[in-house]
Amino acid sequence: MLTDILLTLLKAVGVVLGLLTTFAYMTLIERRLLARFQIRAGPNRVGPLGLLQPVADAIKSIFKEDLVVTAADKIIFWLAPFIAITMALSAFGAIPAGPAGSLFGQDPWVFNLDIGLLFILATTSMGVYGIFLAGWSSGSKYPLFGGLRSSAQIISYELGQGLSVLGLLMLTGTMNLVGIVNWQAEHGILILFQGVAFVTFVISSFAETNRTPFDLPEAEQELVAGYLTEYSSIKWALFQMAEYVNMITASAVISTLFMGGFKGPAFLGETIANIPFIWLFAKIALWLFIFIWVRATLPRMRYDKLQQFGWKFLFPVALMNTLATAAYKAFLPNSSLWYLGIFSVLVVIAMIVFSGSRDWQKVDVKTRAVAGD
């Protein structure tokens, strides 16, 4: 019993150190990639190829003067960044990185819960408390606006995200992440049969992590720096850590739920397809690149448009996909899963066309009104 506890603690420490190291060098990788997208050099002065830039950033954050505004609620102001980073680090412990027993005879995960997916969704949702409390406790209007934006945004997009996974759960019959990966190894990756859920889940993940084009809680052109406006030194760095760790966790969850997780392509053979860590890390790296690519490509959405998109499009599409999956399970349980994938896509296309026609009618009415018809 004591040995199991020590092994779990050791794996937890390993996960935390791995995430913090990845966060540090993700800042460098993102800056270099953004520089390439924008035809710039990027950081290249500190160490060979700029590889010591994250170390320099860490030293600067630790030793920089820590300012706390007079109007701030001191206890909550200090507590908020620790809530954000704690929730971000806790969620990754449920991600399986390989088959059972593949980590020197141990399981390559910190804990394997029957409600693993629910645990991740709940834990990542708690991170919004750190952002909201940061904005509320700062005693300044811009951080307060940023905190309120974050709360409304995450609540709005969590509905679409939750509905996205319902269809997946109906197909696999489990919330255990290892079970979901094993189901995909037997039947095929879920992106093929839950493509609509995949798209809505990915969009919601961008919103949940406050990444472009959903970075409204910071919005420096509007809110100075949003909920971060009054933060400096290591407390500011903790919020940055939480954002990047959440991005890594979101990439891992997307890879696990829809792309087979730690399993590789079956046509490569059982031995290669079951190499622990490698396949999951490769998929996480792909999604981290996509997060950065989207940041370099898309502009920030206007806040009212963001809310409209979440409530009037993403939520109904996720709901229709859930109903389509439920109808498949109820009336066509023994038919090919490809029917489900095709049917759900057709339903959503019809919904998009209907929504577009309604928007066109609104524009047409306004145009005729201006023209005096």
SEVEX-280700 format. One line per field, with one value per residue (C-alpha): residue number from 1; residue in one letter; chain; x negated, y negated, z. Coordinates in steps of 0.25 Angstrom, whole numbers, plus 5000, padded with zeros to 4 digits. Example, Ala and Ser with C-alpha at 12.3 -4.5 7.8 and 13.67 -1.06 7.14 Angstrom:
BEGIN
resi <- (1, 2)
resn <- (A, S)
chain <- (A, A)
px <- (4951, 4945)
py <- (5018, 5004)
pz <- (5031, 5029)
***
This chain:
BEGIN
resi <- (1, 2, 3, 4, 5, 6, 7, 8, 9, 10, 11, 12, 13, 14, 15, 16, 17, 18, 19, 20, 21, 22, 23, 24, 25, 26, 27, 28, 29, 30, 31, 32, 33, 34, 35, 36, 37, 38, 39, 40, 41, 42, 43, 44, 45, 46, 47, 48, 49, 50, 51, 52, 53, 54, 55, 56, 57, 58, 59, 60, 61, 62, 63, 64, 65, 66, 67, 68, 69, 70, 71, 72, 73, 74, 75, 76, 77, 78, 79, 80, 81, 82, 83, 84, 85, 86, 87, 88, 89, 90, 91, 92, 93, 94, 95, 96, 97, 98, 99, 100, 101, 102, 103, 104, 105, 106, 107, 108, 109, 110, 111, 112, 113, 114, 115, 116, 117, 118, 119, 120, 121, 122, 123, 124, 125, 126, 127, 128, 129, 130, 131, 132, 133, 134, 135, 136, 137, 138, 139, 140, 141, 142, 143, 144, 145, 146, 147, 148, 149, 150, 151, 152, 153, 154, 155, 156, 157, 158, 159, 160, 161, 162, 163, 164, 165, 166, 167, 168, 169, 170, 171, 172, 173, 174, 175, 176, 177, 178, 179, 180, 181, 182, 183, 184, 185, 186, 187, 188, 189, 190, 191, 192, 193, 194, 195, 196, 197, 198, 199, 200, 201, 202, 203, 204, 205, 206, 207, 208, 209, 210, 211, 212, 213, 214, 215, 216, 217, 218, 219, 220, 221, 222, 223, 224, 225, 226, 227, 228, 229, 230, 231, 232, 233, 234, 235, 236, 237, 238, 239, 240, 241, 242, 243, 244, 245, 246, 247, 248, 249, 250, 251, 252, 253, 254, 255, 256, 257, 258, 259, 260, 261, 262, 263, 264, 265, 266, 267, 268, 269, 270, 271, 272, 273, 274, 275, 276, 277, 278, 279, 280, 281, 282, 283, 284, 285, 286, 287, 288, 289, 290, 291, 292, 293, 294, 295, 296, 297, 298, 299, 300, 301, 302, 303, 304, 305, 306, 307, 308, 309, 310, 311, 312, 313, 314, 315, 316, 317, 318, 319, 320, 321, 322, 323, 324, 325, 326, 327, 328, 329, 330, 331, 332, 333, 334, 335, 336, 337, 338, 339, 340, 341, 342, 343, 344, 345, 346, 347, 348, 349, 350, 351, 352, 353, 354, 355, 356, 357, 358, 359, 360, 361, 362, 363, 364, 365, 366, 367, 368, 369, 370, 371, 372, 373)
resn <- (M, L, T, D, I, L, L, T, L, L, K, A, V, G, V, V, L, G, L, L, T, T, F, A, Y, M, T, L, I, E, R, R, L, L, A, R, F, Q, I, R, A, G, P, N, R, V, G, P, L, G, L, L, Q, P, V, A, D, A, I, K, S, I, F, K, E, D, L, V, V, T, A, A, D, K, I, I, F, W, L, A, P, F, I, A, I, T, M, A, L, S, A, F, G, A, I, P, A, G, P, A, G, S, L, F, G, Q, D, P, W, V, F, N, L, D, I, G, L, L, F, I, L, A, T, T, S, M, G, V, Y, G, I, F, L, A, G, W, S, S, G, S, K, Y, P, L, F, G, G, L, R, S, S, A, Q, I, I, S, Y, E, L, G, Q, G, L, S, V, L, G, L, L, M, L, T, G, T, M, N, L, V, G, I, V, N, W, Q, A, E, H, G, I, L, I, L, F, Q, G, V, A, F, V, T, F, V, I, S, S, F, A, E, T, N, R, T, P, F, D, L, P, E, A, E, Q, E, L, V, A, G, Y, L, T, E, Y, S, S, I, K, W, A, L, F, Q, M, A, E, Y, V, N, M, I, T, A, S, A, V, I, S, T, L, F, M, G, G, F, K, G, P, A, F, L, G, E, T, I, A, N, I, P, F, I, W, L, F, A, K, I, A, L, W, L, F, I, F, I, W, V, R, A, T, L, P, R, M, R, Y, D, K, L, Q, Q, F, G, W, K, F, L, F, P, V, A, L, M, N, T, L, A, T, A, A, Y, K, A, F, L, P, N, S, S, L, W, Y, L, G, I, F, S, V, L, V, V, I, A, M, I, V, F, S, G, S, R, D, W, Q, K, V, D, V, K, T, R, A, V, A, G, D)
chain <- (A, A, A, A, A, A, A, A, A, A, A, A, A, A, A, A, A, A, A, A, A, A, A, A, A, A, A, A, A, A, A, A, A, A, A, A, A, A, A, A, A, A, A, A, A, A, A, A, A, A, A, A, A, A, A, A, A, A, A, A, A, A, A, A, A, A, A, A, A, A, A, A, A, A, A, A, A, A, A, A, A, A, A, A, A, A, A, A, A, A, A, A, A, A, A, A, A, A, A, A, A, A, A, A, A, A, A, A, A, A, A, A, A, A, A, A, A, A, A, A, A, A, A, A, A, A, A, A, A, A, A, A, A, A, A, A, A, A, A, A, A, A, A, A, A, A, A, A, A, A, A, A, A, A, A, A, A, A, A, A, A, A, A, A, A, A, A, A, A, A, A, A, A, A, A, A, A, A, A, A, A, A, A, A, A, A, A, A, A, A, A, A, A, A, A, A, A, A, A, A, A, A, A, A, A, A, A, A, A, A, A, A, A, A, A, A, A, A, A, A, A, A, A, A, A, A, A, A, A, A, A, A, A, A, A, A, A, A, A, A, A, A, A, A, A, A, A, A, A, A, A, A, A, A, A, A, A, A, A, A, A, A, A, A, A, A, A, A, A, A, A, A, A, A, A, A, A, A, A, A, A, A, A, A, A, A, A, A, A, A, A, A, A, A, A, A, A, A, A, A, A, A, A, A, A, A, A, A, A, A, A, A, A, A, A, A, A, A, A, A, A, A, A, A, A, A, A, A, A, A, A, A, A, A, A, A, A, A, A, A, A, A, A, A, A, A, A, A, A, A, A, A, A, A, A, A, A, A, A, A, A, A, A, A, A, A, A, A, A, A, A, A, A)
px <- (5000, 4989, 4981, 4993, 4995, 4980, 4981, 4993, 4986, 4974, 4982, 4989, 4976, 4971, 4984, 4983, 4968, 4971, 4982, 4974, 4962, 4971, 4978, 4964, 4960, 4974, 4972, 4959, 4965, 4977, 4969, 4960, 4972, 4979, 4967, 4966, 4981, 4978, 4964, 4956, 4944, 4950, 4942, 4928, 4919, 4919, 4911, 4909, 4921, 4928, 4930, 4927, 4938, 4948, 4937, 4935, 4950, 4951, 4940, 4947, 4960, 4955, 4947, 4955, 4962, 4975, 4985, 4999, 5009, 5014, 5029, 5026, 5032, 5018, 5022, 5030, 5021, 5010, 5018, 5024, 5012, 5009, 5023, 5021, 5008, 5013, 5025, 5017, 5007, 5017, 5024, 5013, 5011, 5023, 5017, 5012, 4999, 4997, 5003, 5004, 4991, 4982, 4975, 4964, 4975, 4984, 4996, 4993, 5003, 5004, 5018, 5028, 5042, 5055, 5060, 5047, 5053, 5063, 5051, 5043, 5055, 5058, 5044, 5041, 5054, 5050, 5038, 5048, 5049, 5034, 5037, 5050, 5044, 5032, 5041, 5050, 5039, 5030, 5039, 5038, 5049, 5041, 5037, 5052, 5057, 5047, 5051, 5066, 5063, 5055, 5066, 5077, 5069, 5065, 5079, 5084, 5074, 5075, 5089, 5084, 5072, 5080, 5090, 5079, 5074, 5088, 5089, 5075, 5079, 5092, 5083, 5072, 5080, 5070, 5064, 5051, 5040, 5032, 5046, 5048, 5034, 5036, 5050, 5043, 5033, 5044, 5054, 5046, 5042, 5055, 5051, 5057, 5071, 5072, 5066, 5076, 5073, 5059, 5060, 5069, 5060, 5047, 5054, 5059, 5045, 5039, 5049, 5047, 5032, 5034, 5026, 5027, 5038, 5044, 5034, 5045, 5041, 5028, 5031, 5020, 5026, 5038, 5035, 5020, 5017, 5031, 5030, 5015, 5014, 5010, 5001, 4986, 4974, 4976, 4991, 4993, 4984, 4993, 5005, 4996, 4992, 5007, 5011, 5000, 5002, 5017, 5013, 5004, 5016, 5026, 5017, 5015, 5030, 5033, 5023, 5028, 5043, 5043, 5029, 5027, 5018, 5006, 5009, 5002, 5008, 5012, 5006, 4992, 4993, 4996, 4982, 4980, 4995, 4993, 4980, 4983, 4982, 4977, 4991, 4998, 4986, 4986, 5001, 5000, 4989, 4997, 5009, 4999, 4994, 5009, 5012, 5000, 5004, 5018, 5012, 5003, 5015, 5028, 5032, 5039, 5054, 5063, 5069, 5083, 5080, 5073, 5085, 5094, 5085, 5085, 5100, 5106, 5097, 5088, 5098, 5109, 5099, 5094, 5108, 5112, 5100, 5104, 5118, 5113, 5104, 5115, 5124, 5114, 5112, 5127, 5131, 5119, 5110, 5105, 5102, 5089, 5083, 5080, 5095, 5095, 5083, 5090, 5104, 5098, 5091, 5103, 5111, 5101, 5100, 5115, 5115, 5104, 5111, 5124, 5117, 5110, 5123, 5129, 5117, 5119, 5134, 5130, 5120, 5129, 5140, 5130, 5126, 5140, 5143, 5131, 5135, 5149, 5156)
py <- (5000, 4990, 4994, 4991, 4977, 4974, 4978, 4970, 4958, 4960, 4961, 4948, 4941, 4946, 4941, 4927, 4925, 4930, 4920, 4908, 4912, 4913, 4900, 4893, 4897, 4896, 4881, 4881, 4890, 4881, 4869, 4875, 4880, 4867, 4860, 4870, 4868, 4853, 4853, 4849, 4855, 4858, 4859, 4864, 4856, 4864, 4877, 4884, 4883, 4875, 4888, 4882, 4871, 4879, 4879, 4864, 4862, 4870, 4862, 4849, 4853, 4858, 4846, 4835, 4825, 4831, 4820, 4821, 4809, 4802, 4805, 4820, 4831, 4836, 4851, 4853, 4846, 4855, 4868, 4866, 4870, 4882, 4887, 4886, 4893, 4904, 4907, 4907, 4917, 4926, 4929, 4936, 4947, 4955, 4955, 4969, 4969, 4983, 4997, 5003, 5007, 5000, 4991, 5000, 5010, 4998, 4992, 4979, 4970, 4964, 4969, 4977, 4973, 4979, 4964, 4959, 4951, 4944, 4942, 4934, 4926, 4922, 4919, 4910, 4903, 4900, 4892, 4880, 4877, 4873, 4863, 4858, 4856, 4849, 4839, 4837, 4836, 4826, 4814, 4809, 4808, 4814, 4827, 4828, 4827, 4838, 4847, 4845, 4848, 4861, 4866, 4863, 4869, 4882, 4884, 4882, 4891, 4902, 4905, 4908, 4916, 4925, 4928, 4931, 4943, 4948, 4955, 4961, 4966, 4973, 4980, 4985, 4987, 4982, 4969, 4977, 4971, 4984, 4991, 4980, 4982, 4997, 4995, 4987, 4998, 5008, 5000, 4988, 4974, 4966, 4954, 4963, 4965, 4953, 4943, 4932, 4934, 4933, 4920, 4914, 4920, 4914, 4900, 4901, 4904, 4892, 4884, 4891, 4888, 4874, 4875, 4867, 4864, 4865, 4858, 4847, 4848, 4841, 4833, 4823, 4814, 4812, 4816, 4813, 4827, 4831, 4839, 4839, 4824, 4822, 4835, 4835, 4844, 4858, 4857, 4852, 4864, 4874, 4870, 4871, 4885, 4889, 4884, 4893, 4905, 4904, 4903, 4916, 4923, 4919, 4925, 4938, 4939, 4936, 4947, 4957, 4955, 4954, 4959, 4972, 4966, 4974, 4984, 4983, 4987, 5002, 5004, 5002, 5014, 5017, 5015, 5001, 4997, 4999, 4992, 4984, 4969, 4967, 4966, 4958, 4948, 4947, 4944, 4934, 4927, 4926, 4920, 4910, 4906, 4904, 4895, 4886, 4886, 4882, 4870, 4866, 4866, 4862, 4849, 4847, 4848, 4837, 4841, 4840, 4849, 4859, 4861, 4862, 4872, 4880, 4880, 4879, 4888, 4897, 4901, 4905, 4912, 4920, 4923, 4928, 4937, 4943, 4945, 4952, 4961, 4965, 4968, 4977, 4984, 4986, 4990, 4995, 5001, 5012, 5004, 4998, 4987, 4980, 4977, 4970, 4961, 4958, 4955, 4946, 4938, 4937, 4932, 4921, 4917, 4915, 4907, 4898, 4896, 4893, 4883, 4877, 4875, 4868, 4859, 4855, 4852, 4843, 4836, 4835, 4829, 4818, 4815, 4813, 4805, 4796, 4795, 4791, 4803)
pz <- (5000, 5004, 4991, 4983, 4989, 4987, 4973, 4970, 4977, 4968, 4956, 4960, 4962, 4949, 4942, 4948, 4945, 4931, 4929, 4935, 4926, 4914, 4917, 4918, 4905, 4898, 4901, 4893, 4882, 4881, 4879, 4869, 4861, 4861, 4857, 4845, 4841, 4842, 4835, 4847, 4854, 4868, 4881, 4877, 4886, 4900, 4898, 4885, 4876, 4888, 4895, 4909, 4907, 4916, 4927, 4925, 4926, 4938, 4945, 4941, 4946, 4960, 4963, 4957, 4967, 4971, 4972, 4979, 4977, 4989, 4985, 4984, 4993, 4997, 5001, 4988, 4979, 4984, 4984, 4970, 4962, 4970, 4968, 4953, 4952, 4962, 4954, 4941, 4947, 4953, 4941, 4933, 4943, 4937, 4923, 4919, 4912, 4908, 4911, 4925, 4931, 4920, 4929, 4935, 4939, 4944, 4938, 4930, 4937, 4951, 4953, 4945, 4949, 4943, 4942, 4936, 4926, 4935, 4945, 4934, 4930, 4944, 4948, 4936, 4938, 4952, 4946, 4943, 4958, 4957, 4946, 4952, 4966, 4960, 4952, 4964, 4975, 4967, 4970, 4956, 4945, 4934, 4942, 4946, 4932, 4928, 4939, 4936, 4921, 4925, 4933, 4923, 4912, 4919, 4923, 4909, 4902, 4913, 4909, 4895, 4900, 4909, 4898, 4889, 4898, 4900, 4887, 4889, 4902, 4896, 4886, 4895, 4907, 4917, 4923, 4926, 4917, 4915, 4911, 4901, 4895, 4895, 4888, 4877, 4875, 4872, 4864, 4858, 4863, 4867, 4858, 4847, 4854, 4862, 4853, 4857, 4872, 4869, 4862, 4873, 4884, 4878, 4876, 4891, 4895, 4889, 4896, 4909, 4909, 4905, 4893, 4880, 4874, 4888, 4897, 4901, 4916, 4913, 4900, 4901, 4891, 4899, 4914, 4915, 4919, 4925, 4938, 4937, 4937, 4952, 4953, 4952, 4955, 4958, 4960, 4946, 4942, 4949, 4940, 4928, 4933, 4935, 4921, 4914, 4923, 4920, 4905, 4907, 4914, 4903, 4893, 4901, 4903, 4888, 4884, 4894, 4891, 4876, 4870, 4878, 4889, 4892, 4881, 4867, 4854, 4853, 4839, 4845, 4854, 4868, 4873, 4867, 4869, 4884, 4887, 4900, 4900, 4886, 4879, 4889, 4890, 4875, 4875, 4886, 4878, 4866, 4873, 4880, 4866, 4862, 4874, 4870, 4856, 4859, 4868, 4856, 4846, 4852, 4858, 4871, 4871, 4876, 4889, 4885, 4873, 4882, 4890, 4879, 4872, 4885, 4888, 4874, 4866, 4874, 4884, 4874, 4866, 4877, 4882, 4868, 4867, 4881, 4876, 4864, 4872, 4881, 4869, 4863, 4877, 4878, 4864, 4857, 4868, 4859, 4846, 4842, 4849, 4836, 4835, 4848, 4843, 4830, 4837, 4847, 4837, 4828, 4839, 4843, 4828, 4827, 4840, 4835, 4822, 4830, 4839, 4827, 4820, 4832, 4833, 4818, 4821, 4832, 4823, 4812, 4821, 4826, 4811, 4806, 4818, 4815, 4801, 4805, 4799)
***
